[in-house]
């Protein structure tokens, strides 16, 4: 090892083929069953894209090699150890990723596992509530940024919808008590699924540059640090250090409370013909509610007054093959109750959405979209 590592290893033995490339001083190596080579190049591409982004955003990769090693599908997961990623054949090596209308699973899983070389291996959380946020939630965010750079925000929407649905499903099956995200206790639906949506919401509020600068400063203070290990309170202090009061309140809403939204594109209408200037008149009726839940699911309404995305589309945003289909995209001040929004656009839209890119934890995101 060229850098400190945690006491955490994997031992694997198999007869495997390998593909090796050198990239910016790092030896990238993939070991695979001889008939399972289909996604090896995608994995290598994801490692390269991930190392590029994470190095620029958070700091250098600490090792001289990164090895991905296939194991049989007795289990279906990948796990990141120091410079070594055991990776099940069932979620990467034999996945059919040719359908561009679906999420590229091998690319995403690889990015997530590479992210752990920073979040989990350079920074490790104290053995207290919320520790998984600093490994899993931050790795989710990091991988999502790699996906967004590669595929664009429109295609990221499908992944975030999946994450939101998994969170909502997870909380309905909670056997003990739903915790706020910063106190997650082995609750995967929180630090994986909800964490993805929350981090992308904060990215939307702070912007990529500010958020990554805060995460880099946090990592720099606690890199290889064990006296003490950091907690989510340390992380939150970095996220909030240069934020406005409104931004700090939003961060607390996402991390310290169980905050839920109900946003509905209730009615949409459009003029039959363009006016003399070539514009169509569009009227949208958005109904909005913000709530705060306790650990048992009891909800209390909260005042809502936030800037939220309103987007018009020329194609169904569920179609991942659609391109150049965003006609209008702006944030509008949305308050509790009925919001009437009037727009003028050059192109006739087919769909309208409120928070269509899943930046908020919405209890029913199906009704966020409406068709003209």
N, C-alpha and C positions, 0 to 999 in steps of 0.2 A: 504494500500500500504506500502511496505517495502522500496520503493525507489521513488524519484520524478517521476511524470507522467505529460504528457501534457494534456491540457484541451480538451479531445477527448474521447468520450465514446460511447458504444452501449448498448441499452436496448432491451432485448428479452424476450418473454414469450411464453412458449409452454409446452405441455405434452410430455416429452422426456424420452427415456431410457438413461442410461449412462454406460460407462466403465471407470474405474479409475485404474491407476497404479502409484506407487511411484518409481521414478527413480533419483538416486543421489541427494536426498533431494528435488526434485521437484514433486509435484502432477500433473500428466498428466491426464486430464479428457476430454472425448469426449461425447457430448450429441447429441442424434440422434433419429429420428423417428424409432419406433420399427421394421419396416420392411426394414430399410435402413442400416443394419449393415455390409454390404459386405466389405467395405474398412476401417473400423474402426481400425483394427489391423495395416494396412499399414500406416495410419495416425499416430498412436502411434509410430510405428517404425521410421517414418520420424522425428517426434519430438525428439525422443531419439538420432538419428544420428545427427540431427541438433544441439541440445544442446551440444553434445559431441564436434562437430567440431567447433562451434562458440565460445564455452568457451575456448577451447585450442587455437584458432587462435586470438580471439579478446578480451576475458575477460569473467567474470562470468555473468550468467543469473541473472537478478536483482530481480526476484520474487520467491515465494514459490510454485506457481501453474501456469499451463498453460491450458486454457480451450478452446476447439473447440466446437462451438454450431451450429448445422444445422439450416438453415432457408429455406423456400420454394423457388421453382425455379421461382419466379416472376422476380428475377434478377440472373445473373450468374457471381458471383465473390466471393472472400473471402477478408476480410480486417482485419488488425491486430490492435487491441487496446491494451492497457496495460494488459498483461497476458490473453487476451480474444480475440478469433478469430471467429467472425461470418462467416459462411462458407455455401455457397449455396449447396443444394442437387444436383444440376445439374452438378457441376464440381468436385464433390468429392464423395458424398454418393451413388449416383446411377450410377456412371461411371463404365463401364465394363473394368477392367484393367487386364484381364487374358491374353490378347494377348501380348506376350513378344516381338513381333516385333514392338510394338508401345511404345511411351513415357508413363511412369507411371505417369499419370496426378495427382492423389491424392497425391502421394509421393512428386512430385515436388512442387505443390501448397502449401502443408503444409510446406515444407522447406522454401519456399519464405516468407510465413507469419511469421514463427518463426524468420527468419532473421531480420524482422522489429523490433523485440524486442531490437535489437542492433541498426539497421539503421532506424531511425525514432523515436524511443522511448528513446534510450540512447543518440543519437546524432540527433538533429533536425537542418535543414538548415535555414538560414535567408530567409525572404520572398522576394527573388530577383531571377533573372534569374539563372537557373541551380539548384534550390533547390531540384528538384526531383532526381537529380543524387545521392544525399547523402542518399535518402531513397530508391528509386526504383532501380537505377542502382547498388548500392552496395548490395541490397538484391538479385537482380538477380545473381550477381557474387557469393554471398555466397551460394545461393541455387544450383547453377551450380557446385560448388565445392563439395557439399554433393552428388549430382547426380554422379559426376565423381568418387568419392570414392566408391559409391555403384554399379555403372553399368559399369565404365570404359570409357576411352576417345573415343573409337570407337563408342559407343552408344550415347555419348554426341553429336556427329557430327550431328545427325538427328535434335536434338533440335536447334543447332546453325544454321543449314540450314534454319529451320523455322523462327528463329529470323531475319536472314539476309533477307529472302524473305519479311517478314513483314515490315522491315525497307525500303527496296527498293520500295515496294508498297506504303508505307506511304508517301515517299518523292514525288512520282508522283502525289499524291493528295493534296499536300501542298497548302493551299489557300492564304497564306501570304508570308512567307519566311522561308526556312529551316535554322535553327540556328546551329552553331557548338554545339557539345554535351554539353559543359560546360555552354552554355547559353540557354538550352532547356526551352521553355515556354509552359507548358501544352501540349507538343507534345509527346504523348505516344510512337509513333514510334521511337522517339529518346531515351528517358531515359529508356524505357523498351527494345525494340528490338535491336536498334543499341548499346545501353549500354551493353547488354550481349556479343556481339561480341567484342566490344572494350575492356572490362575488361578481357576477356579470351585472347585477343591478348597481353595485358600488362602482364598478368599472364605468358604467353608463353615467353615473353622477360625477365622479372625480375625473374621468378621462384616463386613458392608458398611461400617459406620462406621469401623472401625479400618483396614481395607484402603484405603478411599478417602482417609482422612487421610494414610496413609503415601505413597500415590501423589501426592497433592496436594503434600506437603512435598518429595518428589523433584522434581516438576515445578517448584515454586517456586525450588528451588536452581539448576536447570539450564535454565530457560526462556531460549531464545535464546543459550545458553551455548556457546562454542566454545573456551574457554581454561581448562580442557580440555573436550572433549566427554565426556559420561558413558559408563560401561560398565555391563554387567550387575552387576558387583561393587558399583557405587554403588547400583543399584536394589535389590539384595538387602540391602544395609545398611539401607535405609529400610524394607523389608518386615519386617526382623527387629528394628528398634530398640526397639519396645515389646512384643515377643513373649516369652512364657515360653520356657524351654529346650526344652520338648517341642514348642512351635510352631516354634521355630527349627530344630530337628532335622527336623520335617516339611517346612519350606520347603527345607532343604538336600536332603532326599530327592527332592523334586520337581524342583529346578533343577540341583543339582550332581551327581546320580547318576541312573542309568537304573533307576528303581524300578518294579517290576511286581507286581501282585496277582493272585491266583487265588481268587476268592470264589464259592462255589457254594451255592445253596439246595438242599441235597441231598434232604431229605425234609420233608414237611409233613403234619400231621394235625390234625383238629379234632373236637371232640365232636359227636355227632349232634344233641343237644338242648341248649338253654340250661339252666343250673342254676337253682336256686330264686330267685336274685337277677337272673336274666335275662342271665347272661354265658355266652359260649362259651369253652371251653378250647382254646387253640391251642398246638401244640408244633412248633418249627422246629429242623431240624438244619442248621447252617451249617458247611461245611468251608472253611478259610482257609489261605492260604500267601502269604508276602511274599518277593520275590526282588530281587536286584540284578544287573543285566547289565553286561558290559563292551561296548566298541564293536563287538566281533565277535559278540555275542549269547550269549556264555557266561554262564550264570546261577549265582548263589550264593544259597542260602536265607538270609534274614534273620529275626530274631525279630519276630513280629507281636504287638502289644498296643496296639490303637487303638480309639477310639470310632467306630463305623461305623453308618450308617443301616439300620434294620430297618423295613420298611413293609408294611402289609396294605392290600389294595385290594378294593373291591367290583366293579370292572370291570377289563378288561385295560388296563394302563397304556400299551400300544402304541396304544390308540384315542385319538387327539387330540381327538375330539369328546366324550369322556366328561367329566362334571362332577361335583364333590363325591363323588369315588370313593375318597378316602383315609380309611380307617377308623382306622388307627393308624400313627404315625410317631415313632420315638424312636431315639436313638443307644444302642447297646449295646457293651460292651467285648468286642471280638473278638480272640482269640488264635490262634496257630498250631494247626492241627489241627481237632478236632471241637468245635463250640460248640452246646450244647443251650439253646434259649430257650423259656421257657414264658410265655404271655400269656393274659389274660382280656379279652375284648372284647364289647361289646353287640351288634354286628352281625356276621353271618356273612360272612367274607371269601371271595373267589374266587381271589385271587392273593396271594402273599407274595414280597417281594424283599429282597435284601441289597445295599446301595448301588445301589438302582434308578435314582437320579437321576444316575449316572455322575460321581461325585465323585473316583473313583480310577482309575488306569490299570490296568484289569483285562484280562488277556489273552483272556478268554472271557466276555464280559458276557451272552451268551445264557443261560447257566445261573444267572444271578443271580436269575432269576424262576422261581417254581414255581406250578402251579395245584393248588388243593385238589380 
